[in-house]
Amino acid sequence: MENIRDFLKHDKLIFDGSMGTYFASKYRTMAERCENVNVTDFMKIYGIHREYIEAGSHAIKTNTFAANIDNYNGDEAQLKAVLEAGWKNAELVANDSDTYVFADIGHIQATEDVNVAVKYKKNAEIFLELGAENFLLETLSNYRGIAETAEYIKSVNPDAFVLVSFAVFPDGYTKEGELGEELLSAADECKWIDAIGINCVSGPHHMFSYFKSLKKFSKPFSVMPNSGYPTVINNRTYFESSPDYFAFKMRDMAECGASILGGCCGTTPDYIRRTIEVLSESISSDIKEEENDSNSSEIIRYVPQFNRKLSEGKKVIAVELDPPENADISKFMKNAGMLKNAGVDIITIADCPIARARVDSSLLACKLKRELNIDVIPHLTCRDRNINATKALLLGLNIENIRNVLIVTGDPIPSAQRDEVKSVFNFNSRMLAKYVRTLNETVFPDGFHTFGALNINAKNFDVQLKMAKEKELNGMEGFLTQPVLTEKGFENLKRAKQELSGKILAGIIPVMSYRNACFMESEISGINVEDKIIEMFKGLSKEESVELGIKISVDIAEKVKDIADGYYFMTPFSRADVICDIINKIEK
């Protein structure tokens, strides 16, 4: 059989289409993971492989996309049984024809505690032992573990062919906020990877539009779109599309430089058969590209006064106000006005702190910007939005001239609500920062200034610094710290300023009473209060406590002024008047 590299020198390599959605529609079932059918009823899978080969596919994928150690709860024996059956099934049907068999390895979710390359290599190891020579790592949303896996495959079989394919949405990003072109470039530069491409999440029209927008790569390029976009009827997923339309779009992509073509979700043998027919025809497509109706307009760049002041090396003052729990925002607006009059440079607004519903921070930020003309920095959590909602929100904020966001992972949903309220985590704060950075580079003419949180009171501050440095690499310009209420916190603040390149606003929160000090020390994660400060509040009246809290805050501001680039005040119990008193004393 001709070497696959030689084949690609003179012809397009046509893959099969979907296994999972075709299996579900053909056999009217989604009750069982189709990978398990390799073992339980292999003739059904054999039959689908056979249909794709008869439709003209040059290559088929093993029915092993979702077979990995995570999906089998660590059961290596079950994983090996499914992979072996999937490989032997595909090899058996391909033996009667000149068809390449690709060992299919789908995306495996990366976790911080386990090197995901180990999981990918587990699948690769089993396939290599079975004699696999061609590998497809597909529907990837990041690049973690991929280069290491490709290197491992080549170390065992130097002649192996490795195709790596990313699932990139029409806007150019994966579900984890990674820029598709960056991922493709990294794979294109990897010497252990033979071909690169994109698959899934887009229909043929949008995949073609995205493919045309990409730069030219050095390696063979693969395109495997969905048949179209899904429709759910009676709890079943259908892909409404036409094999003719799909085929014409595939031909457009072939003419644009794609050398490997196939189908993903919703495609069937009919789609592959029609694609091969159209590729062999010399007629021109009757389906015209829709014209881009976007009009170029003059770019108006807007830089908030807060950012100008910060870039000039002047001390800035940020104050956090918690959004109200109900629709009455009169006190919130009054406090914001009071802070503006006191000379505050920017107001930060928490995003549903402690994961309990409050007025949306971004909507409040827009209201403050419009009505009070003060700079604002809404907190943006990773907890409650997927990638589409995040991008939509950022587009709206940008239109409203909001140019600063504080990116945090977000508090988990309280245990009492977990059965009723579900969390959505597509990102962590580092990933979201990178996503915003790439939007700044590709979507926004004048993008966002991103800031993060820095816990100077963490028991292991080395870990905090390491994450902060990663955040800086992903585009964060500075950090707002937890309150400085201990000597350890002060020393960590100094260390952060020495080791980080971004701007640092030192956190200050006024202690309001002995009870308040004890509560913060015992109950609030990320805040530590020095014992001697707690003792100072014993026996004081309410008025005396407030006065002492203001004095301590002013002293802390004086202590950190030569270290930090500004102050980040947290308003206790909505007492904006206390913050104003502190600011007045600092200025005096």
C-alpha positions in Angstrom: 0.0 0.0 0.0 1.3 3.4 -0.9 2.9 5.5 1.9 0.4 8.1 3.0 2.9 10.9 2.6 3.5 9.9 -1.0 -0.3 9.7 -1.5 -0.7 13.3 -0.4 1.8 14.5 -2.9 -0.6 13.7 -5.8 -4.1 13.3 -4.4 -6.6 14.5 -1.8 -7.0 12.1 1.2 -10.7 11.6 1.8 -11.7 10.5 5.3 -14.9 8.9 6.4 -17.6 10.9 8.2 -19.2 10.7 11.6 -19.4 7.4 13.6 -21.3 8.6 16.7 -24.2 10.5 15.2 -24.6 8.1 12.3 -24.6 5.1 14.6 -27.3 6.9 16.8 -29.5 7.7 13.8 -29.0 4.3 12.1 -29.8 2.2 15.1 -32.2 4.6 16.8 -30.3 4.6 20.1 -28.0 6.7 22.2 -28.4 4.6 25.3 -24.9 3.1 25.0 -21.6 4.7 24.3 -20.9 3.7 20.7 -17.3 2.9 21.5 -18.5 0.1 23.8 -20.3 -1.4 20.8 -16.8 -2.4 19.5 -17.0 -5.1 22.1 -20.7 -5.8 22.5 -21.9 -5.8 18.9 -18.9 -5.3 16.6 -20.8 -6.1 13.4 -22.8 -2.8 13.7 -19.5 -0.9 13.7 -18.0 -3.1 11.0 -21.0 -2.3 8.8 -20.6 1.5 9.2 -16.9 1.2 8.4 -17.9 -0.8 5.3 -20.4 1.8 4.2 -17.8 4.6 4.3 -15.3 2.5 2.4 -17.9 1.7 -0.3 -18.7 5.5 -0.5 -15.1 6.0 -1.5 -13.2 6.9 1.7 -9.4 6.5 1.5 -9.1 6.5 5.3 -11.3 5.5 8.2 -11.1 6.3 11.9 -11.3 3.7 14.6 -14.5 3.9 16.7 -12.5 5.1 19.7 -13.1 8.9 19.9 -14.4 9.0 23.5 -12.5 6.0 24.8 -10.0 7.3 27.3 -9.0 6.6 30.9 -11.2 9.4 32.3 -14.4 8.2 30.6 -13.7 4.7 31.9 -13.1 5.9 35.5 -9.5 4.7 35.5 -10.4 1.2 34.4 -7.4 0.4 32.2 -8.6 -3.1 31.4 -11.9 -1.8 29.9 -10.1 0.9 28.0 -7.7 -1.6 26.5 -10.5 -3.9 25.5 -12.4 -1.2 23.8 -9.4 0.2 21.9 -8.3 -3.3 20.8 -11.7 -4.1 19.5 -12.0 -0.8 17.8 -8.6 -1.2 16.1 -9.2 -4.8 15.0 -12.7 -4.0 13.7 -11.4 -1.2 11.5 -8.4 -3.1 10.4 -10.5 -6.1 9.4 -12.8 -4.1 7.2 -9.9 -2.2 5.6 -7.9 -5.3 4.8 -10.0 -5.9 1.7 -9.3 -2.5 0.2 -6.6 0.2 -0.1 -7.9 2.1 3.0 -5.8 3.7 5.6 -6.8 3.1 9.2 -6.2 6.0 11.7 -6.1 5.3 15.4 -8.6 7.9 16.7 -7.9 9.7 20.0 -10.3 12.4 21.0 -9.8 15.4 23.3 -9.0 14.6 26.9 -9.7 17.3 29.5 -6.6 18.6 31.1 -6.4 19.0 34.9 -3.9 20.9 36.9 -3.0 17.9 39.1 -2.3 15.4 36.3 -0.2 15.7 33.2 -2.7 15.1 30.4 0.1 13.8 28.1 0.1 10.7 30.3 -3.5 10.0 29.4 -3.0 10.6 25.6 0.1 8.4 25.7 -1.9 5.6 27.3 -4.1 5.4 24.3 -1.2 5.8 21.9 0.7 3.0 23.6 -2.1 0.5 23.2 -2.6 1.4 19.5 1.2 1.1 18.9 1.2 -2.3 20.4 -1.6 -3.3 18.0 0.5 -2.1 15.0 -1.1 1.3 14.3 0.9 3.5 12.0 -1.5 6.5 11.5 -2.9 8.6 14.3 -5.6 11.2 14.5 -5.7 13.4 17.7 -9.0 15.3 17.1 -11.5 17.8 18.4 -8.9 19.4 20.6 -9.6 22.6 22.4 -6.0 23.2 23.6 -2.4 22.1 22.8 -1.6 20.6 26.2 0.0 17.2 26.0 -0.2 17.0 22.2 3.5 17.6 21.3 4.6 15.2 24.0 2.2 12.5 22.7 3.4 13.0 19.1 7.0 12.8 20.2 6.2 9.5 22.1 4.5 8.0 19.0 7.5 8.9 16.8 9.9 7.5 19.4 8.2 4.1 19.1 7.5 4.3 15.4 9.5 6.9 13.5 7.5 6.3 10.3 4.1 6.9 12.0 1.9 9.6 10.5 0.3 12.0 13.1 -2.6 14.3 12.2 -3.7 16.8 14.9 -7.0 18.6 14.5 -8.6 21.4 16.6 -12.2 22.2 17.2 -12.4 25.9 16.5 -15.6 27.9 16.5 -16.4 30.3 13.6 -15.1 33.2 15.6 -11.7 31.6 15.7 -11.6 30.4 19.3 -11.9 27.0 20.9 -14.4 26.3 23.8 -11.5 27.1 26.2 -10.9 30.5 24.7 -7.7 29.4 22.9 -7.0 31.2 19.6 -7.3 28.6 16.9 -4.6 30.1 14.7 -2.1 30.0 17.6 -2.8 26.3 18.2 -2.4 25.5 14.5 0.8 27.4 14.4 2.2 25.5 17.4 1.3 22.2 15.8 2.7 23.3 12.4 6.0 24.0 14.0 6.2 20.7 15.9 8.6 18.3 14.1 6.7 15.3 15.4 3.4 16.3 13.8 2.8 15.5 10.1 -0.5 17.2 9.4 -2.8 19.7 11.1 -6.4 20.7 10.7 -9.8 21.7 12.1 -12.9 19.7 12.7 -16.3 19.7 14.4 -18.3 22.7 16.0 -18.8 24.4 12.6 -20.8 23.6 9.5 -19.2 23.7 6.1 -20.0 27.3 5.4 -18.5 28.7 8.5 -15.5 26.3 8.4 -14.8 27.4 4.9 -14.9 31.1 5.9 -12.6 30.5 8.8 -10.2 28.3 6.7 -9.9 31.1 4.1 -9.0 33.6 6.9 -6.0 31.5 8.1 -2.4 32.1 7.1 -0.8 29.4 5.0 0.8 26.6 6.9 3.7 24.3 5.9 2.0 21.0 6.6 -0.9 19.3 4.9 -4.2 20.7 6.2 -7.3 18.8 7.1 -10.9 20.0 7.2 -13.7 17.9 8.7 -16.8 20.0 9.3 -20.1 19.0 10.8 -22.9 18.5 8.2 -24.5 21.6 9.5 -26.0 22.8 12.8 -27.9 20.6 15.2 -31.7 20.6 15.9 -33.1 18.8 18.9 -36.5 17.2 18.4 -38.0 15.0 21.1 -34.7 14.8 22.9 -32.9 13.6 19.7 -30.2 15.6 17.9 -30.6 16.0 14.1 -28.3 17.8 11.7 -30.4 19.5 9.0 -28.3 19.9 5.9 -27.8 18.7 2.3 -25.1 16.3 1.1 -24.9 18.5 -2.1 -24.3 21.7 -0.2 -21.7 20.0 2.0 -19.9 18.6 -1.0 -19.7 21.9 -2.8 -18.3 23.6 0.3 -15.7 20.7 0.6 -14.7 21.3 -3.0 -14.2 25.0 -2.2 -12.0 24.1 0.7 -10.0 21.7 -1.5 -9.5 24.5 -4.0 -8.4 26.7 -1.2 -5.6 24.3 -0.2 -7.1 21.6 2.0 -5.5 18.3 1.2 -7.3 16.1 3.8 -11.1 16.2 3.8 -13.7 14.4 5.8 -16.8 14.8 7.8 -17.7 15.1 11.5 -21.0 15.2 13.4 -24.1 14.7 11.3 -22.3 13.4 8.2 -23.0 10.0 6.7 -21.7 7.9 3.8 -23.9 9.9 1.5 -22.0 13.1 2.4 -18.6 11.4 1.6 -19.9 9.9 -1.6 -21.2 13.2 -2.9 -18.0 15.0 -1.8 -15.9 12.6 -3.9 -18.2 13.0 -6.9 -18.1 16.8 -6.7 -14.3 16.8 -6.3 -14.0 14.8 -9.5 -16.3 17.1 -11.4 -15.2 20.2 -13.3 -18.4 22.2 -12.9 -18.5 25.5 -11.1 -20.5 25.8 -7.9 -23.9 27.3 -8.1 -23.7 28.2 -4.5 -22.2 31.6 -4.1 -20.5 33.0 -1.1 -22.5 35.4 0.9 -21.0 38.9 0.7 -19.6 40.4 3.8 -21.9 43.2 4.7 -19.7 44.7 7.4 -18.7 48.3 6.7 -15.3 49.6 7.7 -15.5 52.5 10.0 -13.1 54.9 11.6 -11.6 53.5 14.7 -12.1 55.7 17.8 -9.7 54.8 20.5 -10.7 55.5 24.1 -8.3 55.3 27.0 -9.8 55.8 30.5 -8.3 58.5 32.8 -7.5 55.7 35.4 -5.2 53.9 32.9 -3.6 57.1 31.8 -2.8 58.0 35.4 -1.5 54.5 36.1 0.8 54.5 33.1 2.2 57.9 34.1 3.3 56.4 37.4 0.8 58.4 39.5 -0.9 56.8 42.5 -4.4 55.6 41.8 -7.3 54.9 44.1 -9.7 52.0 43.4 -12.7 51.3 45.7 -14.8 48.2 45.6 -18.6 48.4 46.1 -20.7 45.3 46.4 -23.7 45.3 44.1 -27.1 45.3 45.9 -29.1 42.1 46.5 -32.3 43.6 45.2 -33.5 46.1 42.6 -33.1 49.1 44.9 -29.8 50.7 43.9 -30.4 54.2 45.4 -27.8 53.6 48.2 -25.3 52.1 45.7 -25.5 55.1 43.4 -25.3 57.5 46.4 -22.2 55.8 47.6 -20.7 55.8 44.1 -21.3 59.5 43.8 -19.8 60.1 47.2 -16.6 58.2 46.2 -16.3 60.1 43.0 -16.5 63.4 44.8 -13.8 62.2 47.2 -11.4 61.7 44.3 -11.6 58.0 43.7 -10.1 57.0 40.3 -12.1 53.9 39.6 -14.9 51.8 41.2 -14.7 48.1 41.1 -17.9 46.0 41.3 -17.9 42.4 42.4 -19.6 39.7 40.3 -22.1 37.9 42.5 -19.7 37.6 45.5 -19.7 34.2 47.4 -21.7 32.9 44.3 -25.0 34.5 45.5 -27.1 36.4 43.0 -26.8 40.2 43.1 -27.3 42.9 40.5 -25.1 42.2 37.5 -21.7 43.9 37.9 -21.3 44.7 34.2 -24.7 46.3 33.9 -24.0 48.4 37.0 -20.6 49.4 35.6 -22.3 50.7 32.4 -24.8 52.6 34.5 -22.1 54.3 36.6 -20.1 55.1 33.5 -23.0 56.7 31.8 -24.6 58.6 34.7 -21.6 59.5 36.9 -18.9 59.5 34.2 -16.5 57.6 36.5 -14.1 54.8 35.4 -15.3 51.4 36.5 -13.8 47.9 36.6 -16.4 45.2 36.8 -15.3 41.8 38.1 -15.6 39.1 35.5 -15.9 35.5 36.9 -15.4 32.3 35.0 -18.1 30.6 37.0 -21.4 31.6 35.3 -20.6 32.1 31.6 -19.5 29.9 28.8 -17.3 31.2 26.0 -20.2 32.6 23.9 -21.7 34.5 26.9 -18.3 35.9 27.8 -17.6 37.2 24.4 -21.1 38.7 24.1 -20.6 40.5 27.4 -17.2 41.8 26.5 -18.6 43.2 23.2 -21.3 45.0 25.1 -18.9 46.4 27.7 -16.6 47.6 24.9 -19.4 49.4 23.2 -20.2 51.1 26.5 -16.6 52.4 26.8 -15.8 50.0 29.7 -12.1 49.2 29.1 -11.1 47.5 32.4 -12.1 44.2 33.8 -10.9 42.3 36.9 -10.8 38.6 36.0 -11.3 36.0 38.7 -12.3 32.3 38.7 -15.2 33.0 41.0 -16.5 31.5 44.2 -18.1 28.0 44.0 -21.8 27.7 44.4 -22.7 27.4 48.1 -23.4 23.8 49.2 -27.0 24.5 50.1 -27.7 25.6 46.5 -25.7 23.0 44.6 -28.7 20.8 43.8 -30.6 23.7 42.4 -28.0 25.9 40.8 -25.3 24.5 38.5 -21.9 26.1 37.9 -20.5 26.8 34.4 -16.7 26.8 34.3 -15.3 27.0 30.7 -12.2 28.8 32.0 -10.0 29.5 35.0 -8.8 33.1 35.4 -5.5 32.5 33.5 -7.3 31.0 30.5 -9.9 33.8 30.5 -7.1 36.4 30.6 -5.6 34.7 27.5 -8.9 34.7 25.8 -9.4 38.4 26.4 -5.9 39.1 25.2 -6.6 37.3 21.9 -9.9 39.2 21.5 -7.9 42.4 22.0 -5.6 41.3 19.2 -8.3 40.2 16.8 -11.7 41.8 17.6 -11.4 45.1 19.6 -9.7 48.1 18.1 -8.9 49.3 21.6 -9.2 46.4 23.9 -9.5 45.7 27.6 -7.0 46.3 30.3 -7.2 43.1 32.4 -6.4 42.8 36.1 -6.3 39.9 38.5 -6.5 39.1 42.1 -3.4 38.4 44.2 -3.8 36.7 47.6 -0.8 38.1 49.6 -2.2 36.2 52.7 -1.9 32.8 51.1 -0.1 30.1 53.2 1.9 29.2 50.1 2.6 32.5 48.5 5.1 30.8 46.0 2.1 29.2 44.3 0.3 32.6 44.1 3.3 34.2 42.5 3.7 31.4 40.0 0.0 31.8 39.0 0.4 35.6 38.8 3.4 35.3 36.5 1.3 33.0 34.2 -1.5 35.6 34.3 1.0 38.2 33.2 2.1 36.0 30.3 -1.5 35.8 29.3 -2.0 39.5 29.2 -2.9 40.7 32.7 -1.5 44.2 33.4 -1.8 44.3 37.1 -3.2 42.9 40.4 -5.5 44.0 43.2 -4.4 42.3 46.4 -6.2 41.0 49.4 -6.1 43.3 52.4 -2.8 44.1 54.1 -3.5 43.5 57.8 -0.5 41.4 58.8 3.3 41.8 58.7 3.4 38.6 56.5 1.0 40.2 54.1 3.1 43.3 53.9 6.3 41.3 53.2 4.5 39.3 50.5 3.3 42.6 48.9 7.0 43.8 48.8 8.0 40.5 47.2 5.2 40.6 44.6 6.3 44.1 43.6 9.9 42.8 43.1 9.0 39.7 41.1 6.0 40.8 39.1 6.1 43.3 36.2 2.5 44.5 36.4 1.0 47.3 38.4 -0.1 46.4 42.0 -2.8 48.0 44.0 -2.5 47.2 47.7 -5.7 46.0 49.3 -7.0 47.9 52.4 -10.1 47.2 54.3 -11.1 49.1 57.4 -11.8 46.9 60.4 -15.0 48.2 62.0 -15.1 46.5 65.3 -13.7 43.7 67.5 -16.4 41.3 66.3 -15.7 42.3 62.7 -12.0 41.7 63.1 -12.6 38.2 64.5 -15.1 37.4 61.8 -12.6 38.4 59.0 -9.8 36.4 60.6 -11.9 33.3 61.1 -14.5 33.2 58.3 -13.3 35.1 55.2 -11.0 33.2 52.9 -8.0 35.3 51.9 -8.1 37.8 54.8 -5.8 37.5 57.8 -5.9 40.1 60.7 -2.9 40.4 63.0 -3.6 39.4 66.6 -2.4 42.8 67.9 -4.9 44.6 65.6 -7.8 42.4 66.9 -6.8 43.1 70.5 -6.8 46.9 69.8 -10.6 46.8 69.3 -11.5 45.0 72.5 -13.8 47.1 74.7 -14.2 50.0 72.2 -17.5 51.6 71.4 -18.9 51.6 67.9 -17.7 55.2 67.3 -14.3 54.5 68.7 -13.9 51.3 66.6 -14.7 53.2 63.4 -12.2 55.9 64.3 -9.5 53.3 65.0 -10.3 51.4 61.8 -9.8 54.5 59.8 -6.5 55.3 61.6 -5.2 51.8 61.0 -6.1 52.0 57.3 -4.4 55.4 56.9 -1.3 53.9 58.6 -1.3 50.9 56.3 -1.7 53.2 53.3 1.4 55.2 54.5 3.3 52.0 54.9 2.6 50.6 51.4 2.8 53.9 49.5 6.4 53.5 48.3 5.7 49.9 47.3 2.3 49.8 45.6 1.2 51.6 42.5 -2.1 52.5 44.2 -4.7 51.6 46.8 -7.6 49.2 46.5 -10.1 49.9 49.2 -12.9 47.4 50.1 -16.0 49.1 51.4 -17.2 47.5 54.7 -21.0 47.3 55.2 -21.5 49.8 52.4 -19.9 52.5 54.5 -18.6 54.6 51.7 -18.3 57.5 54.1 -15.6 55.6 56.0 -13.6 55.2 52.8 -14.0 58.9 52.0 -12.6 59.8 55.4 -9.6 57.5 54.8 -8.9 59.1 51.4 -9.2 62.6 52.8 -6.7 61.8 55.6 -4.3 60.2 53.1 -4.4 63.3 50.8 -3.7 65.6 53.8 
